[in-house]
Amino acid sequence: MKKPSDEQASDYGIGDLLGFGSQSVRKNYYPALQDRIEELEQERNRYKWLFENALHGVFQGNLRAGFLACNPAMAKICGYDSPEELKHRVIRLREQLFCSSSEFDDLRQELLDRGSLSARETRLRRADSAPVHVAITLLRRPDLGPEVVEAFVADITERVQSREKLVQMNANLERRVDERTAALQQANSGLHYQIEEREKAERGLVVAVQAAQDANRSKDKYLAAASHDLLQPLNAARLMISALQESQLPAEEGRMVQQVHRALEGAEDLLADLLDISKLDQQAMVPDLVMTDAAVLIKGLGEEFEAIAANAQLDFRIRTIPAMIKIDQRMLTRIIRNLLSNAFRYTPNGRVLLAMRARRNALRIEVWDTGVGIEGSKLDEIFTEFHQLLPQGTGGRQGAGLGLAIVERMVRVLECKMDVVSRPGRGSRFALVLPMDVSDEQHTMKPSVGTAQTFAQGFVGAKILVIDNDFSVLESMKLLLERWDCSVVTAPGEEAARAYLEQADELPVAILADYHLDYDQTGSDAIHAIRKMLGRNIPAALITADHSAETRQLMRDQELPILNKPVKPNRLRALLSSLLASG
């Protein structure tokens, strides 16, 4: 409500402005003007209320002096009890309000040049001399004075603190990546001194180490680009070591070969884990769903781990049931293999069971063990990267802690379910639940690579043609196959293979070809050219370090089985058995 004095003052000022006496105004000779004066007074009161109750600081000041007016929020930002105290205490904005005189001078000059500034970050000095981070918007008021400004001030201390924490977190992350890169470099340095083709492997590892150091900028791109170059020397080394393991060696040399085998196996597993986790995080791994005989796949996986079980003196059993499911065979194989690896790794004695169980419209694949078990509070943690159930140095071969992280991501990609039950000291049970359409049982499928039964009678006299542009791989493959009593012919490409076959007295019974050959040629092209030349559909398969879904689909369209590098002897033996059986 307006005071009478205010009304009189307003009437007096307006009357003088219009050239009439106040007497005429009070007598309301101009009722419309009186109404307008009341509206202006109400508007002035509204703006005054907003000014005094605004959440942000608002002030009017002289850049060469102090405050002309300020609201309570501005006083609170600066640490004063009232706007009057702030105006009384701060008489020079440059020296007393701003923490940096140089920042004030820069703001003042830009404001004079442009007329306004919007949301500039700076620091103001509080009553206790502590700095406060603010975002300030300034507007010149030359109508009130040459350096009079109006300002809006927001306290952004929390925003600045959050930004500083984020910078620190990024710095910590970069440090952790550097530490892991250094650890990988150290592991690689110890590896390449133990393999026979030392110089070539060393060059490949130097490339990998250099790429790892650049991982701060692009870890995923590095892993995708380096995979083929790393898998090539690893493949040659694994084949060579496998051949040595099947030779009659003195006890000491045999122990050394076994140590090299374990080192290569660890490097191979780590590389495969890193590649898979990278693809999964990029959402670049698309499921390739095909009809699969789950029982055959499970039996093939079980055969891989029989030797591990025998060496660890564990009771390993497999229980299967007939079941056809539509699934990505590679992802399913990887999930079960990772679960089995963990079961054997953390079971010092007792039993491991791999079982299939039918449920309504679903198939359960379960891995049971009598190992160390997992505490209930840590069940969610085991699926995170670099997490291990036991600390290093507690016995057994340790992994990188990526196996279950890969399992969790692949289960998510396949839109399946995984549940875990475990008791410390008693063991664990991991169950993969796969949807199974009843109509799937009516489908049939051809056995896929890796699910064929092992050729029990050996390969005596079987002539095998091996095509690969890497001479170390050719030598290693020849040495291993000859240990299996095969007759092996090697060629670096299609032209050399055809030249040999034109003069050969005996044709090969199977062809094993690398996918990427020299001069942009492919192994599939070489296989088709040889079959056309001989007029025979000789059984053949591709061996490649290319794990892409596009390559697998292309080879499926051409009905050529694939075996991925690095080649494991038991999978190669199963593949060769399948080829000879189909011939």
Order of alpha helices (4+ residues) and beta strands (2+ residues): alpha-alpha-alpha-beta-beta-alpha-alpha-alpha-beta-beta-beta-alpha-alpha-alpha-alpha-beta-alpha-beta-beta-alpha-beta-beta-alpha-beta-beta-beta-alpha-beta-alpha-beta-alpha-beta-alpha-beta-alpha
